[in-house]
Amino acid sequence: MRKIQAIVTGLIVACGLATAPISSAELTPEQLKDLRLKLQQQRRAQERNADQRAGAQGGATFIACPVERLRTEVVSDLPKPWWQTPQVGGLVETRVQRIGGDPTLVCAYRGYGGTVSVMRRPPRGMTCRSRDGGFSCR
């Protein structure tokens, strides 16, 4: 848990939300929203860079699912006395699926008695096939 807190604190400082390390518990909802937005922007930039490198190499590229085990939790505000327990589940399936008419790489994890999926678009100009733990793209 301390390692996770250290990572969150480092991200808070790296994203410019604080000039000195602070606990994530000290953040306002607006600061947390800003942190999520900046992290999403950084992730998209990293994906674009990886996509460009993969395309430049010309060979098959393996894109792994983002994590081995996925932690899921309800983020909706629940009225008291209701609560929810976060769950952690392993990868159960990878597939290429059309979402909104576009091919999408889908990693499905165990959760809540079924599956919980995370997804991304394939690298620009590449066709991908499902493989154990991820996707092979050309």
N, C-alpha and C positions, 0 to 999 in steps of 0.2 A: 504494500500500500504506500509506503514511503517513496518507493521508486516512482509510482504513478503521480504522487503529489509533486515530486521534484520535476517530473516532465511537464506537468501542467503549469507549475510555477515558471519554469524556463520558457514555455510557450507564451505565457502572459507577458513576460519581459521582452522576448524576441518579437512579438507582434506589436510592441509599443503601447500596450494597455497599462503598463506600469513601468516606472524607471528603476524600481528596486523589487526584488522578489517579494511576492505576497502570496497568501494562501488563496486557492480558488474559492474558498468559503467567504472571502472578503469581497468578492466581486459582486457588483450589482447585476440585475438581470440584463440591463443594457450593455454592460461590459462583456458579459457572457455571450450575448448575441453578436457583438463586434468580434469577439475571439473566434466564434464559430465561422463567421463570414470570412475573416482573414485566413483561417485554416483551410476553408473550402477553396479560396482563391489560390493559395499556395499549392494545394493538392492538384488543382486543375493545371497550373503552370508546370508542375512536375510531370503530370501525365502527358502534356503537350510535348515537353522536351523528350520524354521517353519514346513517345510515338515518332517523333522526328528522327531520333537515333535509330529506332527499329527499321523505319522505312529506308534510311540511308544505307543500312547494312545489306538490304536486299534478300537476306535469307529468312528462314523461319524463325520466329520469335516466340518464346514461351511467356505468357502472361499468367502469373500465379494469382490465385484468389488472395485477397488482402491479408487475411489472418487464418490461422489454423483453427482457432476456436473463436466464436463470435458471442459477445455479451449483448443481450437485448433487454430493454426495459421500456415500460410505458412512460411516455413523456407528457401525457395529458394530465392536467390538474385534476385530482380526484377529491371529491368532497370527503370530509371526515365522517365516519371512521374508516373509510376504504384505504387500502394500500396495495402495493404490488411488489413482488419480489423479482429482481433482475435474474435472468437465466443465462447460462453459458452453454453453448452447444457446438458440436463439431460439424465440419463440412460433410454434407451428405450427397451433394450433386452439383455438377456444373453443366450448363447448357447455353446454347446460343438461341435466343428467342427474339422474335420481332415485337418491339414495343413502340407504339406510335408509328408503325410502318418501317422502323429502322432496326437493323440487327443490333442486339444488345447481349453482352456477356453477363451471365447470371451465375452467381455462386450462392447456393442454397445451404443453409445451416439448420440444425435441429433447434427448435424453440417453440414453447407454448403448445406442445402436443402435435405440432406440425413442422412446417419449415418457415424460416425467415430468410429473405433474399437480399443480397446487395448486388448492385449492377453497375456497369459502365459501358460506354461505347467502345467498339474496337478501334485500333489505331486507324487513322485516315488512310484510305486506299488499300486496306488489308482485309482479307477474308480469314475468319477464325473458325476453328473446330474445337469442340469440347474435349478435354483430356483430364486425366486424374489430377486433381489439385489446381486446375486452371485451363488454359487455352493455348493452342498452337496457331499462330497467325502468320500468313504470308501476304 
